[in-house]
């Protein structure tokens, strides 16, 4: 079946540090890949997405590249801020799944300290 | 425009009682999803609606869970005879189409606590 594996948190970084959150997936077809973010006390928000191999999604300084050869979609940011503290979820939508519900990773909690 | 809204934002109930959770999707979005977010389980798909088609109930954990969507818009998730393991945040999402290329937009969730 389809699955998403994320690095376990929590991840604690100092402000301006480089961030990588690893995400790998298993899917039967060619899925679309997403990163969602959940800020404290808020709902899930779409951060970025990529719909085919080698696509790069980007938003708010975050980037992730769809790597079919390694089945990965790692999230990166060059310089994190305290306001980036949140839980990050990697997710996929599989075209072989007729109704396209998202399959999520377990989430990675990021804490950025000043 | 307005996003996905859910009500109530918090619900505390006693074991064995029934609860109803409401979702109002983004206007014009034809696809509606319910997910559950619980500690240790991450986010789990529950049920999916698309237009007038029969819903995909494949993610519902038991027959105590049901959902309906009236008029292709508002949806209600009902949990009968609640159990403590039902305690979780219930999230609703909608999208323009049931297409893997289209992102889903989430509501703030309903936090359910079963005592």
Interface residues (C-beta under 8 A of the other chain):
Chain A: X31 X32 X34 X36 X42 X43 X44 X45 X46 X49 X51 X89 X91 X93 X94 X95 X98 X99 X100 X101 X102 X103 X104 X105 X106 X107
Chain B: X4 X31 X33 X35 X42 X43 X45 X48 X50 X56 X59 X91 X93 X98 X99 X100 X101 X103 X104 X105 X106 X107 X108 X109
